[in-house]
Amino acid sequence: MNASTLSSIYGIFSVVIQISIPFMVYRALRPWRPKTRWSYSLKFSLWPVIFFSHVLGQPIARYIWFGDSGRWGMNFVNSVQGLIGVFILLTPFAYAIGYFLAKKKFK
């Protein structure tokens, strides 16, 4: 195989992992059925993590494919740090939105 073929296979592998990670996180949270307004808003506040968890796919694929973190692109640690930063910034807004949406469900 030449480098172009290997590169395209790696790209497809990376995209498959990027798509599957948010679905796995969603499936892990799916059994949780909120019973109060507070727990509903807490579950709703986790949606930024589900939505932005795809950024972990490329570093994971690079580690599986090449066996190291590589010198180009974000490594896994930087991706996790970015995901935590997004979580800290967006969780209060998602919590407030979930709290107001839960007003109709839990009276």
C-alpha positions in Angstrom: 0.0 0.0 0.0 1.2 3.5 -0.7 1.1 6.4 1.6 -1.9 8.0 -0.1 -4.0 4.8 0.5 -2.9 4.5 4.1 -3.7 8.2 4.7 -7.2 7.9 3.3 -7.9 4.7 5.4 -6.6 6.6 8.5 -8.9 9.5 7.7 -11.9 7.2 7.4 -11.0 5.5 10.6 -10.7 8.8 12.3 -14.1 10.0 11.1 -15.7 6.7 12.2 -14.3 7.2 15.7 -15.3 10.9 15.8 -18.9 9.9 15.0 -19.1 6.9 17.3 -17.8 8.7 20.5 -20.8 11.1 20.9 -23.2 8.1 20.3 -21.4 6.0 22.9 -21.6 8.9 25.5 -25.3 9.4 24.7 -26.0 5.6 25.0 -24.2 5.7 28.4 -26.5 8.5 29.7 -29.7 7.2 28.1 -30.8 4.9 30.9 -30.8 7.8 33.4 -34.4 8.9 33.7 -34.7 12.2 35.6 -37.5 12.3 38.2 -37.1 15.9 39.3 -36.6 19.3 37.7 -33.1 19.5 39.2 -32.0 16.1 37.8 -33.5 16.9 34.4 -31.5 20.2 34.2 -28.4 18.4 35.3 -28.8 15.8 32.6 -29.5 18.6 30.0 -26.3 20.3 31.1 -24.3 17.3 29.9 -25.3 17.9 26.2 -22.3 20.2 25.5 -20.1 17.3 26.4 -22.0 14.9 24.1 -22.0 17.4 21.3 -18.3 18.4 21.6 -16.9 14.9 22.5 -16.1 14.3 18.8 -12.8 16.2 19.3 -11.4 13.1 21.1 -11.8 11.0 18.0 -8.8 12.2 16.0 -6.3 11.8 18.8 -7.6 8.4 19.7 -7.4 7.3 16.1 -3.9 8.7 15.7 -2.8 6.8 18.9 -4.4 3.5 17.6 -3.1 3.9 14.1 0.4 5.2 14.7 1.0 4.1 18.3 2.0 7.5 19.6 0.5 10.9 20.1 2.4 12.4 17.1 3.9 15.8 16.7 1.2 17.3 14.5 -2.4 18.1 15.6 -3.8 18.1 19.1 -2.9 15.2 21.3 -5.3 13.5 23.6 -4.4 15.5 26.7 -5.0 18.8 24.9 -8.3 17.5 23.5 -9.5 16.5 27.0 -8.5 19.9 28.3 -10.4 21.7 25.6 -13.5 19.5 26.2 -13.3 20.3 29.9 -13.0 24.1 29.1 -16.0 23.9 26.8 -17.9 22.0 29.5 -17.1 24.6 32.1 -18.2 27.5 29.8 -21.4 26.0 28.4 -22.8 24.0 31.3 -24.3 26.9 33.2 -26.2 28.0 30.1 -27.4 24.4 29.3 -28.4 24.0 33.0 -30.5 27.1 32.9 -32.1 26.1 29.6 -32.8 22.6 31.0 -34.2 24.1 34.2 -36.7 26.2 32.3 -37.7 23.3 30.0 -38.3 21.1 32.9 -40.9 23.5 34.3 -43.4 22.0 31.9 -42.5 18.4 32.7 -42.3 18.6 36.5 -45.0 20.8 37.9 
